[in-house]
Amino acid sequence: MMTKKNRAMLIGSIGAGKSTLTNALLEREAEAVKTQALTYYDWIVDTPGEYTENPYFYKNIMATALEVTHVLYLQDATKQKTIFPPSFSTGINKLPIGVVTKSDSDIADIAGAITQLKRVIPRGPIVISSSVTEKGLQEIRDLVKCNTMQEMKKYTEGVSDEVVIFL
C-alpha cells in the first residue's frame, strides 16, 4: 500500500476517465459519476474536469497541488485534442505522471495521446492504461510510491515500453 505521505491528484478533461481510474486504482466497485468537487479517496484526489478545462479554476489545481506529491495528467486516447496548455506540468512543482486512458477502446489513438502528453510533460513517465483491462494500473501505483524523478526513471527502466515510457 502507499506510504501515507504520497498522494496523487488526477487532472484531465471532463470524461477523460479520472473517476473510473480512481475506482480501478483503489479496486473499488463503484460506478463512476460526474465529479462535482474535489474528492479525496485514500491516496488519490479526484478533481472535476472543469478545473482543467477552465483557466479560471487553475487556482484550485494549484491549491490542491500543495496537498499532493504527484499529479497525474490524464489524456483520453479516444479524443483528438487536449485541454492542457503546452508544458502545463512545469507550472506545478510536483512529480508528473502522464496517463493515457481508454487505451483498450476500438477507436483509441495511443500514439496521438502520447504525443499530446509529451507537450504537457517535458520530462517524466507516461503510462498507457485501461481501467477495464487493468493495463498500467500497478505501474501507476508503483510510480506514486516513488519520491523523486530519478526513482521514477529507474522504475520505468524495468517496465515494458508498451505500458510505460519515460521522457
Residue pairs with C-beta under 8 A, 6 or more apart in sequence:
2 42
2 43
2 141
2 144
2 145
3 145
5 69
6 43
6 69
6 70
6 144
6 145
6 147
7 43
7 44
7 45
7 67
7 68
7 69
7 70
7 144
8 43
8 44
8 45
8 68
8 69
8 70
8 71
8 72
8 97
8 144
9 44
9 45
9 47
9 61
9 64
9 65
9 67
9 68
9 70
9 71
9 72
9 94
10 18
10 21
10 22
10 44
10 45
10 46
10 47
10 72
10 74
10 99
11 18
11 47
11 51
11 52
11 61
11 71
11 72
11 73
11 74
12 18
12 49
12 52
12 73
12 74
12 75
12 76
12 83
12 99
12 101
13 49
13 52
13 53
13 74
13 76
13 79
13 82
13 83
14 34
14 48
14 49
14 50
14 53
15 49
15 76
16 49
16 74
16 75
16 76
16 79
16 101
17 32
17 74
17 76
17 101
17 102
17 131
18 35
18 46
18 47
18 49
18 74
19 32
19 33
19 34
19 35
19 39
19 46
20 32
20 101
20 131
21 72
21 74
21 99
21 101
21 129
21 131
21 140
22 28
22 32
22 39
22 41
22 44
22 46
23 29
23 30
23 32
23 131
24 131
24 134
24 137
25 44
25 137
25 140
25 141
26 41
26 42
26 44
28 41
34 48
35 46
35 47
35 48
35 49
36 48
37 48
38 45
38 46
38 47
38 48
38 60
38 64
39 45
39 46
39 47
40 46
43 144
45 64
45 67
45 68
47 60
47 61
47 64
49 83
50 57
51 57
51 58
51 60
51 61
52 61
52 83
52 84
53 83
61 92
62 91
62 92
65 71
65 92
65 93
65 94
68 94
69 94
69 95
69 144
69 147
70 94
70 95
70 96
70 97
70 143
70 144
71 89
71 92
71 94
71 95
71 96
71 97
72 97
72 98
72 99
72 140
73 84
73 88
73 89
73 96
73 97
73 98
73 99
73 117
73 120
73 121
74 99
74 101
75 82
75 84
75 98
75 99
75 100
75 101
75 113
75 116
75 117
75 120
76 101
76 102
76 113
77 100
77 101
77 102
77 103
77 105
77 108
77 109
77 110
77 112
77 113
78 102
78 105
78 107
78 108
78 109
80 109
80 112
81 116
82 116
82 117
82 119
82 120
84 116
84 119
84 120
85 120
86 119
86 120
87 119
87 120
87 122
88 120
89 96
89 120
89 121
89 122
89 124
90 122
95 124
95 146
95 148
95 149
95 152
96 120
96 121
96 123
96 124
97 124
97 125
97 126
97 127
97 140
97 143
97 144
97 152
98 114
98 117
98 118
98 120
98 121
98 124
98 125
98 126
98 127
99 117
99 126
99 127
99 129
99 136
99 140
100 110
100 113
100 114
100 117
100 126
100 127
100 128
100 129
100 136
101 129
101 130
101 131
102 108
102 130
103 110
103 113
103 128
103 129
103 130
103 135
103 136
104 130
104 132
104 133
104 135
110 128
114 126
114 128
114 165
117 126
118 126
118 167
121 167
122 167
123 149
123 167
124 149
124 152
124 166
124 167
125 143
125 152
125 153
125 155
125 156
125 164
125 165
125 166
125 167
126 164
126 165
126 166
126 167
127 136
127 139
127 140
127 143
127 163
127 164
128 135
128 136
128 162
128 163
128 164
129 135
129 136
129 137
129 139
129 140
130 136
131 137
135 163
136 163
136 164
139 159
139 163
139 164
142 155
143 152
143 155
143 156
143 164
146 152
146 155
152 166
153 166
156 164
156 165
156 166
157 166
